[in-house]
Amino acid sequence: MSISQIVYVGVYVVLNPKNEKIEKIDLCATHNFPDDAQFCPRCGRSKTVRYTTVKSYAPDGWDYEIEINGHTIEEEFFCITDIKDHPIILIVNIINSKYVINYNADYDNQILPLTTVDHEKLISDFCEVYNAELEYVSQWFDPKVEYGLVIHYR
């Protein structure tokens, strides 16, 4: 067993659902819990904790594999959170991506102080390149494009 760590510096998308579903679930629904009982006769759960609420974030109709301009969202982005998690964070899949950041490097490895990077221009360029994708996901989410450091463990 091991732990993977992903460290990403750049433009990313945070998807917050427009409409989250909240469901009330009866944990003792099949236990024949009498109305006047204080505890469930089958599992012993108190009636004060019998009901719980569950939030669902992945909206109906959301399709991560839909094709937009010849590419799927799945090809263009790497989803670092589970689709059911909140918020959904998408980072650019640099292997397949149509979005390329050119730091004007003369070689493969470069040390670049983050203070010298024009974050606003990178975000603006990203929004221009991925306008169709951002429009598509905005049916269900409020996409927010940001620049920063994303660290993810699995």
N, C-alpha and C positions, 0 to 999 in steps of 0.2 A: 504494500500500500504506500502511496506517495501523495504529495501535495504539489500541485502545479501552481505557479504564480504567473500571472500576466501583468506586465507593466506597459502601459500605453500612454504616450504623451502626444496630444494632438486634439483635433476636432472630434467630438462625439455627440451623439443624440440621446437625450433623455426623453422617454415617452411616458407621460403621465396620462392615465385613462380619463376620458371625459366623463364616463358614467361607470362607476364601479358598482358591482352588484353586491348587496349585503343580504345574506340569507340567514334566517333563524332556523336552527336545527335542533330537533328534539333527540337528545342522546339516548333516551329510554323509550323511543316510539314503539318498539316491538316488545317491551317488557311488561305490558299490562300494569302500568303504574296507576294505582287508584288515586282519584282526585283528592281524597282526604289524607293520604299517606304523606309522611314527612321524608321517607326514604324509599328508594326503588326496591321492590321485593326480590328482583333478580340480581342487580349489580351492587346495590347498597348505596348508590349515589343519592345525595341530598337533593330535595326538590329545588333548592336554591341554585344548584349548579346543573340542573337537568337540561336547560336550554343554553345554547351557545350561538354566537353569530360568526359567520364565516364571510370573509370578503373575497370576491372573485375579481381579478383584474384583467384577464384576457377577454376581450369583448367578442361577441358573436360576429362572425364574418371576417375576422382578422385572419389574413392569409399571408404568412411569412414567405411563401414560395410563389407569390404572384409575380408575373413577368411585367416589368415596366421598361420600355425602351430597349428591349432585347436582353435585359438582365433581371434576375430575381433579387429581391431584397436580401435573400439568404446568400447570394453570391457576392453582393456588394458590401454587406455588413456582417460583422461577427457579433452575435448577441451574447453578451457576457453574463446576463441574468436569465433565469428561466422565464419563459413566456408568461407564466402565471405569477411571477414575482412583480413587485412594485418598487420603484419604477423599473421599466425595461430600459436597459442601457445598450445602445448600439455603437460599436466602434468600426472604423473602416477596415475592411478586409483588404489589406495591401497587396495580396497576391492577385486578386481578381479585379480590383477596383479601377473605376474610370477616373477616380479622383487621385491626383498625384501631387504631393507637396514637393516643390523644388526649393531647397535651401541654398542653391547655388554652390554646392560642395564640389571641390575638385577631386575628391577621393571618396571612398566608401564610408569611412568613419569620420565623424566630425563631432567636435564638442561645440555646442551652440548654447550660449546663455539664453535662457527663456525670456529675459528682459529685452533681447534684441529682435524677438519674433513679433511680427505684426499680427496679433491675435485676431483683431477685427477683420483684417483682409482675408485671413484664412477662413474665418467663419463665413464671411460674405461669399468667397469663392466656393466654399462647400455648399452653401444654400443655393447658389446658382447651378452647380453641377447636379445636385440632388433635388432640385425643385419638384420634379414629378413624384419622387418617392415621398418627400415630405408632404406633398398634397394628398397622396394616397393614404398615408397613415393618419393624417389629421381628421379623417372621418371618425376615428375612434379615440385618438389621442391628441393631446396638446404637445406637439414636439417642440423641444427646446434645444437649440444647437449651442454647444458650449465648447470652450477650449480649456484643457487642463490635463491633469494626471489622473489616470484611472488605474487602480490596482485591484486585481481580482484573484481570489484563491479558489482552487477546486480540489 
